[in-house]
Amino acid sequence: MDYNLLKALTALVSTSNVTRAAEKLHLSQPAASNALARLRTAMEDPILIRSGNAMIPTERAIHAAKEAELLIDKIEQLFSPPTAFIPETSNHRFVIALTDYGMQTVVPTLLQSLAKAAPNIELDIRLLGDKDSLASLSEALLNNEVDFLISRMIETPKAFNSIDLFQDQFVTIASSHHSRINKELSERLFLKEKHILVSFSGDRHGLVDAALKSQSKNRVIAHTVSNFYNAALMVEKTDLLCTVSEKVVGDLSEKFNIQTLPCPIVMPKFSVGMYWSRVQDKKPEHVWFIQFLKSIQTLL
C-alpha cells in the first residue's frame, strides 16, 4: 500500500468530497480522483457512495480511515527528527557502570557539575564487582541496559565508541608512622615490605605485579581488599604498603593519617575513558552527556 493512499483515504473520508480532498492534499482534482480509483481497486470497496448531491463514505472506508490515521502518525514519528534534548528541564536517567576508582575520581565532580547544568537528571550508578567481565559489560551496553562505562582505557570491539577523560599514575601510600619509611621509599624496601592490593575481581595480580614480572621481580601481597577506603584504613594502622592511583590518594589523604610516596617501580601513566555503544551515538540525550563530560574534563 502506497503511503500517499493512506493520506488520500483519510482526506476523502473526512471531506466526503473529491475536490475538497484534493485541496487538503494539495493535489489536482484528477490526481485525487485517481487516488480514489486506486483505493477502490485495492480495497474492493466503493469508498464514497453518491447520495443525492452528496457523497458519503462506506462503513468500511470509515473504519479503514481511522486505522490509516494511526499508521500515518506512527510513520511520521518514525521519520521525524528526534525531539530536542533540554538538559535544564530533563529528568532523563542515565545508567553508568564503573569501579570504586571511577566512583572516587569521576562521580563527585560529575554530580556537582550536573547539579548546576541539569539538576533533574538522574544517575543510576552500577558499581562493578568480581562477576562483571568485559563480555558481560559489552552485552549490557549493546542491549542498552547500561548507557556508559567509565574504566581504564582498554581494547574494545568496533561496536563501541569512547573518549579519553584524563590520565593518572601510580603512587604508594604508607602509614605516617611506618617504622621503616620516612618520606622516602626505595625499590629494595618496596619489594621487601608486605603489600595490600586493591582488587575488584579478587585477583592477586595487579598492574604493578605485571610491571614487576616484566622486570623479573615480584612483591609480597599480604591481603586484598575490594575498595580504596578499606585499603587506606589498613595502611594507616599497620606497616603495610598499598600502591594506588594519584587521583585517589588526594581524597584518602584528607581522611587517613598516611604519607604518599613516588612508586619506585617504573610504571607508565594510564588513561581513563568513557565507553558507549555506537547504536546510541545519535540519541540527543547521549550526544549531550558525552559533550557534557568533555566540558568538565579539566575538573576531573
FINUKOL-331403 format. One record per residue (C-alpha): residue number from 1; chain; x, y, z. Coordinates in steps of 0.001 Angstrom, whole numbers, plus 524288, in hexadecimal, padded with zeros to 5 digits. Layout:
FINUKOL-331403
R   n chain    c1    c2    c3
R NUM     A     X     Y     Z
...
//
This chain:
FINUKOL-331403
R   n chain    c1    c2    c3
R   1     A 80000 80000 80000
R   2     A 80523 80D57 7FC06
R   3     A 806D9 81672 807BC
R   4     A 8006F 82159 7FFC4
R   5     A 7F447 818FD 7FE19
R   6     A 7F2E5 81865 80CD9
R   7     A 7F2C5 8273A 80D47
R   8     A 7E94E 8279C 801B9
R   9     A 7E029 81E41 808D1
R  10     A 7DF94 826B3 8150E
R  11     A 7DD69 83308 80CF2
R  12     A 7D299 82D03 804A7
R  13     A 7CB7A 82797 8107B
R  14     A 7CCC4 833FE 81897
R  15     A 7C7F3 83CF6 80D98
R  16     A 7BEE3 833A0 8065B
R  17     A 7C28F 83B7D 7FA5E
R  18     A 7CCF8 8392B 7F008
R  19     A 7CF2E 847B0 7ED68
R  20     A 7D0E0 84B52 7FBC6
R  21     A 7D957 83F45 7FDF7
R  22     A 7E21F 843C6 7F2BB
R  23     A 7E360 85135 7F90E
R  24     A 7E69C 84B1E 8062B
R  25     A 7F103 8428D 7FFF5
R  26     A 7F62A 84D9A 7F744
R  27     A 7F326 8456A 7EB48
R  28     A 7EBF2 847F4 7DEB9
R  29     A 7DE18 842A2 7DDCB
R  30     A 7E213 83871 7D376
R  31     A 7ECD4 833A8 7DCA1
R  32     A 7E30F 8326A 7E7D7
R  33     A 7D990 82B42 7DEEF
R  34     A 7E473 82222 7DAEB
R  35     A 7E79B 81F79 7E957
R  36     A 7D93C 81C54 7EBD3
R  37     A 7D93B 812C8 7E069
R  38     A 7E567 80C11 7E56C
R  39     A 7DF92 80AFC 7F31A
R  40     A 7D31E 80503 7EDAF
R  41     A 7DB1D 7FAC8 7E66E
R  42     A 7E42D 7F7D7 7F1CB
R  43     A 7D96E 7F6D2 7FC00
R  44     A 7CEDE 7F16E 7F2F9
R  45     A 7C5DB 7FB9D 7F8CB
R  46     A 7BF77 807C1 7F2DD
R  47     A 7C502 81057 7FDF3
R  48     A 7BB89 81B7E 7FAB3
R  49     A 7AD6A 8193C 7F66B
R  50     A 7A518 823BB 7F014
R  51     A 798CE 82756 7F794
R  52     A 79152 831ED 7F07F
R  53     A 79AA9 83D48 7EE76
R  54     A 7A402 8386A 7F90E
R  55     A 7ADB7 82D61 7FAC5
R  56     A 7AE10 82543 80724
R  57     A 7B8F9 81C16 80B7F
R  58     A 7B654 80D93 80D11
R  59     A 7B735 80721 81A6D
R  60     A 7C354 8000C 81644
R  61     A 7C9AB 80CB0 81192
R  62     A 7C687 81376 81E82
R  63     A 7CCB0 8086F 82653
R  64     A 7D87F 807A3 81D2E
R  65     A 7DA94 8165F 81DEE
R  66     A 7DB84 815BC 82CC8
R  67     A 7E5D3 80B0D 82BBC
R  68     A 7ECDC 812BF 8212F
R  69     A 7EDC8 81EAA 82A1E
R  70     A 7F4BF 81664 83464
R  71     A 7FE1B 810F9 82A3D
R  72     A 800FC 81E88 824DE
R  73     A 8042A 82377 83293
R  74     A 80D7E 8180E 834E2
R  75     A 81428 819CD 827B8
R  76     A 815DA 8286E 829CF
R  77     A 81B67 82616 83772
R  78     A 824A9 81BF3 831C6
R  79     A 82A6A 82551 827CE
R  80     A 82952 831FF 82F54
R  81     A 835CD 837B8 8355F
R  82     A 83831 8340E 84397
R  83     A 8326C 83CA3 84E14
R  84     A 83BE7 846F7 852BA
R  85     A 84274 843B0 85FA3
R  86     A 8417D 84EBD 86983
R  87     A 84AA6 84B5D 874CB
R  88     A 8461E 85697 87D6A
R  89     A 83896 85097 87EC1
R  90     A 83AA6 84252 87B26
R  91     A 8390A 837A1 8855C
R  92     A 83F86 82D54 87CD5
R  93     A 84655 82238 883F7
R  94     A 853B8 81D53 87FBD
R  95     A 8592D 81028 8840C
R  96     A 867E6 810DD 8862E
R  97     A 870B1 80559 88976
R  98     A 87DBC 807C1 89032
R  99     A 886F8 802A2 89A87
R 100     A 889D9 80825 8A7FA
R 101     A 894C9 80FBB 8A14F
R 102     A 88B0F 81685 89851
R 103     A 88215 818F0 8A3D6
R 104     A 88CB7 820C3 8AAAC
R 105     A 8930A 8279B 89F22
R 106     A 88782 82AB7 89635
R 107     A 87A87 82A21 89D70
R 108     A 87C53 8353B 8A75D
R 109     A 87FF8 83F2B 89CDF
R 110     A 875A8 839CF 893AA
R 111     A 86AE4 83B65 89DC9
R 112     A 86F30 84920 8A176
R 113     A 86F5E 84D4C 89330
R 114     A 8625B 846CA 8900E
R 115     A 85BD8 84DBE 89B75
R 116     A 85ED5 85AA4 894B1
R 117     A 85CA7 85713 88670
R 118     A 851BC 84CF5 8872B
R 119     A 84C46 84C03 89506
R 120     A 84191 8422E 891CC
R 121     A 84A2F 83855 88AAE
R 122     A 84AC8 82B5B 891FE
R 123     A 85661 82202 89292
R 124     A 85533 8138F 8956B
R 125     A 86323 8100B 89910
R 126     A 866B0 801B8 897D8
R 127     A 872D2 7FE74 89FB5
R 128     A 87A6A 7F3BD 898E5
R 129     A 87E7C 7E7A5 8A054
R 130     A 88585 7DACF 89E5A
R 131     A 87A60 7D500 89659
R 132     A 87AE9 7DF9D 88C00
R 133     A 882EE 7DBFA 8801A
R 134     A 885C8 7E3B4 873CA
R 135     A 87CC2 7DA67 86C76
R 136     A 8715C 7DC9F 875C0
R 137     A 87382 7EB5C 875AC
R 138     A 8742B 7EB81 866CE
R 139     A 86746 7E447 8662E
R 140     A 86115 7EDAD 86FE0
R 141     A 8658B 7F959 867BB
R 142     A 860B2 7F355 85B00
R 143     A 85381 7EFF5 86126
R 144     A 85213 7FDC5 8669B
R 145     A 851DA 7F888 87488
R 146     A 85D79 80171 87756
R 147     A 85F4D 80E9E 870B6
R 148     A 86D92 8111C 873F3
R 149     A 8794B 809ED 8797E
R 150     A 88429 8119A 8802E
R 151     A 890AF 809C3 880F0
R 152     A 89F39 80964 87EB6
R 153     A 8A11C 80A3A 86FF3
R 154     A 8A0B8 7FCA8 86A11
R 155     A 89F4D 7F633 85CD3
R 156     A 890EF 7F598 85924
R 157     A 88939 7F054 84D76
R 158     A 8861E 7F971 8421B
R 159     A 8780A 7F9C2 846E2
R 160     A 87C3B 80391 85156
R 161     A 880DC 8118A 85171
R 162     A 888A6 81805 85C32
R 163     A 88EC7 8249F 860E9
R 164     A 89AD1 826B7 8695E
R 165     A 8974B 82D55 8762D
R 166     A 8A47C 82EE0 87CE4
R 167     A 8B19E 828A0 87FD9
R 168     A 8B60D 82388 88CFA
R 169     A 8C21E 81D35 892D1
R 170     A 8C593 81438 89E12
R 171     A 8CAD1 8186E 8AB4E
R 172     A 8CD02 810AC 8B7B5
R 173     A 8C6BF 813A9 8C4D3
R 174     A 8CBD8 80FFC 8D237
R 175     A 8C822 81352 8E011
R 176     A 8CD8D 82054 8E4C5
R 177     A 8D313 81864 8F014
R 178     A 8D8FB 80D81 8E7E0
R 179     A 8E494 8082D 8EF88
R 180     A 8EDB9 806F9 8E3CE
R 181     A 8E933 811AB 8DA90
R 182     A 8EA73 82045 8DC52
R 183     A 8E715 827D2 8CFE6
R 184     A 8EFEF 81F47 8C791
R 185     A 8EDA4 811E4 8C18B
R 186     A 8F80A 80A7F 8BA2D
R 187     A 8F55A 7FF72 8B0D3
R 188     A 8FC81 7F621 8B9F0
R 189     A 8F3C6 7F99D 8C566
R 190     A 8E7B9 7F988 8BCBD
R 191     A 8EA5F 7EB69 8B8D7
R 192     A 8EDB9 7E778 8C6C2
R 193     A 8E15A 7ED02 8CD2F
R 194     A 8D3F6 7E686 8CD20
R 195     A 8C931 7EC6E 8C4DD
R 196     A 8BA80 7EDEC 8C413
R 197     A 8B4C3 7EC89 8B673
R 198     A 8A804 7F34C 8B302
R 199     A 8A1AA 7E933 8AA43
R 200     A 893A1 7EA6A 8A5A0
R 201     A 893ED 7DCA3 8A007
R 202     A 89B2B 7D5D5 8AB27
R 203     A 8A6DE 7D35A 8A256
R 204     A 8B3B5 7D425 8A9EA
R 205     A 8BB38 7D907 89E17
R 206     A 8B9B6 7E767 89A7C
R 207     A 8BFEA 7F102 890FF
R 208     A 8CB75 7F339 89A0C
R 209     A 8CDEB 7E4A0 89A9A
R 210     A 8CD66 7E3CE 88BC5
R 211     A 8D7AD 7EE90 88AF2
R 212     A 8E025 7E796 894FD
R 213     A 8DEEC 7DAB5 88DCC
R 214     A 8E3DB 7E127 88155
R 215     A 8EFE0 7E502 88944
R 216     A 8F137 7D74B 88F2F
R 217     A 8ED68 7DC76 89C9C
R 218     A 8E21D 7DA5E 8A5DC
R 219     A 8DC66 7DFB0 8B264
R 220     A 8D53A 7D982 8BDD9
R 221     A 8C678 7DB3A 8BD93
R 222     A 8C202 7D920 8CB87
R 223     A 8B3A7 7DCAE 8C9CF
R 224     A 8A9CF 7E0C1 8BF77
R 225     A 89E55 7E9F7 8C16B
R 226     A 893A8 7EE69 8B836
R 227     A 89437 7FD28 8BA7D
R 228     A 89DD0 80818 8BD34
R 229     A 8981A 80C96 8CA20
R 230     A 89A2E 7FF5A 8D06C
R 231     A 8A7EA 7FEFB 8CAFD
R 232     A 8AB2A 80C66 8D09C
R 233     A 8A56C 80897 8DDD4
R 234     A 8AE0C 7FC7B 8DE4E
R 235     A 8BA0C 8041B 8D9ED
R 236     A 8B7D9 80E74 8E44B
R 237     A 8B7A9 80458 8EF3F
R 238     A 8C2C5 7FB80 8EA79
R 239     A 8CFE6 7FB52 8E38C
R 240     A 8C9A1 7F671 8D710
R 241     A 8CB5D 7FDB1 8CA34
R 242     A 8C15C 7FFEA 8BF93
R 243     A 8C396 804FA 8B1D3
R 244     A 8B813 80C81 8AC6E
R 245     A 8B527 8175A 8A2CF
R 246     A 8B97F 82529 8A5D3
R 247     A 8ABBD 82AAD 8A402
R 248     A 8A60F 8215A 8AE14
R 249     A 8B06E 824D0 8B817
R 250     A 8AC38 83303 8B870
R 251     A 89F64 82F3F 8BEBE
R 252     A 8A535 824BD 8C78A
R 253     A 8AFA5 82DE8 8CD0C
R 254     A 8A507 836BB 8D271
R 255     A 89EE0 82BA6 8DA12
R 256     A 8AA33 82305 8DE48
R 257     A 8B758 8252A 8E4B7
R 258     A 8BF81 8207A 8D951
R 259     A 8CB27 82528 8D16D
R 260     A 8CC03 8250F 8C29A
R 261     A 8D890 820A0 8BBFF
R 262     A 8DCCF 81F79 8ADD4
R 263     A 8DB72 81168 8A986
R 264     A 8E984 80C86 8A7BA
R 265     A 8E539 802F8 89D34
R 266     A 8E552 80868 88F67
R 267     A 8D6F2 8092F 88BF5
R 268     A 8D16E 8103A 88009
R 269     A 8C62B 819A9 881BA
R 270     A 8B8ED 81427 87E52
R 271     A 8AD05 81A33 877E1
R 272     A 89F15 819E6 87CBB
R 273     A 893F4 81ADF 87316
R 274     A 88574 81991 870EE
R 275     A 87F86 80F64 867BB
R 276     A 87241 80DFC 86163
R 277     A 86BAB 8065C 85691
R 278     A 86C22 80C8D 8490A
R 279     A 85D9F 8096A 8481A
R 280     A 85B8C 8149F 851B4
R 281     A 863EB 81E6D 84A44
R 282     A 858B0 82669 844AD
R 283     A 84FAA 82698 8506E
R 284     A 84E83 834E1 854A1
R 285     A 84FFA 831CB 86316
R 286     A 85C4D 829CB 860A2
R 287     A 8621F 8342E 857C5
R 288     A 85FEA 83E24 86295
R 289     A 8659B 83592 86D68
R 290     A 871E3 83297 86599
R 291     A 873FD 84105 862C3
R 292     A 87140 8442A 87108
R 293     A 87BDC 83AB1 87594
R 294     A 88549 840DE 86BF6
R 295     A 881FB 84E49 8718B
R 296     A 885BF 84A59 87F64
R 297     A 891F8 84290 87BF0
R 298     A 89AEC 84CE9 88196
R 299     A 893FC 84B9F 88EB8
R 300     A 895C4 83CEF 88FD0
//
